[in-house]
Amino acid sequence: MRLVFAGTPETALPSLRMLIDSPRHEVVAVITRPDAQSGRGRKVHPSPVAELAEEAGIEVLRPAKVGDPAFLDTLRALEPDCCPVVAYGALLPQSALDVPRHGWINLHFSVLPAWRGAAPVQHAVLHGDEITGATTFQIVKELDAGPVYGVVTEEILTHDTSGSLLERLSISGAGLLAATLDGVEDGALEARPQPLDGVTIAPKINVADARVDWSKPAMRVDRLIRACTPGPGAWSEFRGQRVKLGPAKVAVQADRLAPGRILATKSHVLVGTATDPVELGEVQPQGKRAMGAVEWARGVRLASDDAFA
């Protein structure tokens, strides 16, 4: 099939690579978000999908709005049979959905109908799910509600961050997306409606949501920090300054501490919660590099009454 691939971040790269290498399909163009500022210097950079497409000699389209008439004319001229989508990051109007004869097929990183929305992996970690996965489905106007082609599942490990889990899902999901497109081309795969029960929503987790509440149980604190790693980054305040906190783990054998209270030894840094303490992994003070928690504690010379707020 002639494909126009839509995606933006690194998460989409395994799928794009697999489709570029597929002997059955031709990626004639990619659609991605416009170039954006990133990094410390805030320089403008193309998206990871744009960079890979340009390396492969594939046309890159960067519409400000997918519904713009000029872009729709360009899309129609490409005559795609199907538009696979992985983490594109923008809504698709019906005028665009109607262009390819096989529609737009999305790879979504949850087992639908669970965790529809922008942050499915983060919410799966935050809510303590034991199993998640990836789903291919036909995009319709309603958010992540289209009929499903296929599913793969993935165990959520106790130490998983959103970043490590999404990395695994992006690889297994790429195989699912390629197999789905093969089945659609053969006419052997039929999309099935999603169940009406079990719908949950996964809205974007913003910086305010990522603030650690040390009055919560240790398991909840642990899940929040892992869910927000690498982005937007869990954080707390220390001596009036914001600090980002890397993955933590529950210290079940340690003595309890008051919520937020910090106890540092030569080998670890513990912080009190409503239940057991948690052991911090990394700390990143505002405007500085991330460092191991023990190194950070040595540098700030903790006082006996120091605590996160």
C-alpha positions, -999 to +999 in steps of 0.1 A: +000+000+000+010+036-005+013+051+030+015+086+045+029+081+080+019+106+107+040+109+139+063+132+158+085+120+187+110+092+191+083+068+202+071+067+166+105+058+151+104+020+155+071+020+135+084+043+108+116+023+104+097-010+101+073+005+075+102+020+055+118-014+054+087-033+046+087-050+012+049-047+010+044-010+016+058+023+003+060+053+027+055+082+002+055+110+028+053+117+065+032+142+084+048+156+115+044+186+138+062+218+128+098+223+140+100+234+176+124+248+202+142+222+224+172+218+245+190+243+268+197+268+239+160+266+228+171+262+192+146+252+166+149+215+157+129+192+134+110+164+151+126+129+153+102+116+127+111+145+103+148+137+108+144+100+100+122+107+070+147+132+056+175+107+060+155+082+041+147+107+013+110+108+021+089+139+017+081+157+050+049+176+055+046+200+085+011+215+084+002+240+111-034+225+108-043+193+092-076+208+080-059+235+060-072+233+023-037+236+009-025+206+030-056+185+021-049+191-016-013+179-011-025+148+008-050+140-019-023+143-046-002+117-028-031+092-032-024+073+000-041+040+005-038+043+043-023+068+068-007+050+099-004+072+129+019+070+160+019+098+185+013+125+159+001+150+185-028+169+167-064+163+160-075+150+126-106+166+111-131+145+091-119+161+059-085+145+064-099+112+077-119+108+044-088+110+021-072+075+022-094+046+012-084+025+042-086+055+066-061+064+093-049+036+115-036+046+149-011+028+172-022+036+207-002+026+238-029+010+259-053-019+257-084+000+246-109+010+258-086+015+288-067+048+290-080+067+260-062+100+257-028+117+256-010+100+284-020+063+285+014+049+297+018+075+324-017+067+338-011+029+336+020+034+358+004+059+381-026+037+388-006+006+395-018-014+365-001-048+362-007-052+324-008-027+296-002-030+259-007-014+225-037-013+202-042-006+165-076+010+156-094+029+130-094+066+138-129+082+142-140+116+153-145+105+190-112+103+210-096+069+207-130+052+202-126+036+168-129-001+160-099-022+169-078-043+146-053-058+170-037-058+205-004-067+221+001-069+258+031-060+281+037-066+318+044-035+339+074-042+360+077-028+396+107-006+386+092+006+352+091+043+345+069+057+318+100+060+297+112+024+300+077+010+295+070+032+265+103+022+249+093-015+250+057-007+238+071+013+209+090-017+197+063-044+201+037-019+188+057-014+156+053-051+148+016-049+156+012-019+133+030-035+104+010-067+108-022-047+109-014-029+077-005-063+061-039-077+071-058-047+059-041-049+025-049-086+023-085-080+033-080-106+060-084-082+090-116-067+101-119-040+128-141-048+158-160-022+179-145-015+213-164-028+244-187-003+259-175-012+294-140-004+308-135+030+293-110+051+312-095+085+302-058+094+304-055+132+301-021+149+298-001+150+331+011+186+336+038+201+359+013+209+386+001+173+386+037+161+390+043+177+424+049+150+451+025+150+480+045+134+508+014+129+529+004+101+505+013+065+510+048+054+498+033+033+470+014+063+456+046+085+458+066+058+441+041+055+413+038+092+407+076+096+404+079+067+380+049+078+360+064+113+356+098+100+345+112+113+322+084+138+316+071+162+329+094+152+359+081+147+394+092+175+418+091+189+453+104+220+470+136+221+491+146+252+510+122+272+488+137+259+455+121+234+431+139+201+426+131+173+402+132+138+416+142+107+396+128+072+402+124+061+438+117+028+455+098+020+486+121+012+516+099-013+534+125-022+560+134+013+570+121+031+601+092+055+594+099+092+589+075+122+591+061+130+556+087+149+536+115+145+562+149+137+546+173+112+561+207+108+544+234+082+550+266+073+531+247+050+508+211+063+504+186+091+509+153+084+525+122+106+525+092+101+547+056+095+535+024+085+551+036+049+554+071+036+546+099+060+535+110+060+498+146+059+487+155+085+461+174+077+430+183+111+413+178+147+423+180+177+399+181+211+415+166+240+395+190+251+368+216+223+375+223+188+363+207+157+376+228+138+401+226+108+424+206+115+456+236+108+479+258+133+459+230+159+462+226+154+499+264+158+505+264+190+484+235+207+503+248+196+538+215+185+551+203+198+585+185+175+609+152+193+603+154+195+565+123+183+546+107+184+512+076+206+510 
